[in-house]
Amino acid sequence: MKTETVNIEKSRKIKDNVILVLGALVLAAFFSFLFYRQAIMHNEEYLSDLPTEIYVALNSNTGNALYVLIKSLLDLTPGFLYTVGLLEGLIQGFSWACTSVFIKKYTRLTRPQSMLTALGLLFLTNIPVPWFFPRFYAGSLIAQPWHNITYIAMKPFAVLTLYNFFELYRIYSEEKRISAKHWALTTSMMALATNMNAGFLMAFGIVFTVMLITDLVKKRSNIENVLIMALSMVPALVCLFSQLAILCMSATDEPYRLVFGPSMYFFTEGIKAFVMKYVTGLAFPIIVFAYNRKKLPKYAVLEAACFLVGLFEAMFFVENGARAGNGSFLWGMQFFAFMLYAYAVPQLFGNVKDILKKRTKEKIDMPYMVIGLLLVLAHVASGLYYYYWLMQGNYFYI
């Protein structure tokens, strides 16, 4: 009987994994049409960063694995840019699969529910409010970019970093030991994410360092384990400083500098735009976090801390010269906004289930459920419309 149960469980896992792979491939094919049109700037529309990234891949030695892969593909298929569009589509499909697995492990949703939720999160955008803040992506704190391949390539590896890190940190904290498997996976995924785009590490690395210092000061762990945990960041830091060195060497007009000061993305449009970008982007996760404040899982608290660090960096760190408007410090904020929603949306669905089954009896239950569901629907509708807008060849920064 036990053997039969094990076999059924194995069969179910195989079936789930096959569905996950097939789903990722279908999404890759679907998304590749947009990315291909971006690559060739179809009808001189479909503006994005992709043509520039292709040029950099073909003409520069950045040490970025994504650029190496793009160059290799174009060497094999000269002039056939659909291979790049398909590559980006595959990465986006992979991102969906990784997010599905993350949600399944760390929330109460089933595998099908996790897949559907992860699909909705791919289209995450701001909720536009006519007259006050009619924006989908421009100036948003949470919108996920379809125009930047390095961010898209970073995201699945960043999700896998957190997927393994949360288990690594749990074992480190509760069992006072280091899991070699999860340490190796965390280290490698973090390095890959940073190699693609440094935004993830610039937020996560600071929070992780503070956590380790706190553990050491409060004697929650011994110095040996703290050092081993800290070493997991070394390959990623090598990637980060290598990219910084390349930027410094490639600067021609003036030396490359990072400047502490007000970012143009936050402080140039007046108080109304400043307030509305928080209201229209963060209302939903704030409501969910507030409702669940007494039972927040550690991983959700960590994600919130990383988002706040990323937000601070986006607001007060800028680059100089030709890169002044690149928004390089926005990516960490946007990724951890994505992860906030990866907690908040499944948590809302779990709360709704409890409310409908009358497992809770708070006065705020019904208003919370109605407002939460309406906000989720508004985000999904906005995201799908924004994607439709992009598929028509319109400018992405709206």
PyMOL commands that set and color helices and strands:
alter all, ss='L'
color gray80, all
select helices_A, chain A and resi 2-40+42-44+50-59+65-76+82-106+111-122+149-174+180-196+199-217+223-231+234-250+271-291+293-295+298-316+321-323+328-356+365-391
alter helices_A, ss='H'
color red, helices_A
select strands_A, chain A and resi 258-260+317-319
alter strands_A, ss='S'
color yellow, strands_A
deselect
rebuild
show_as cartoon
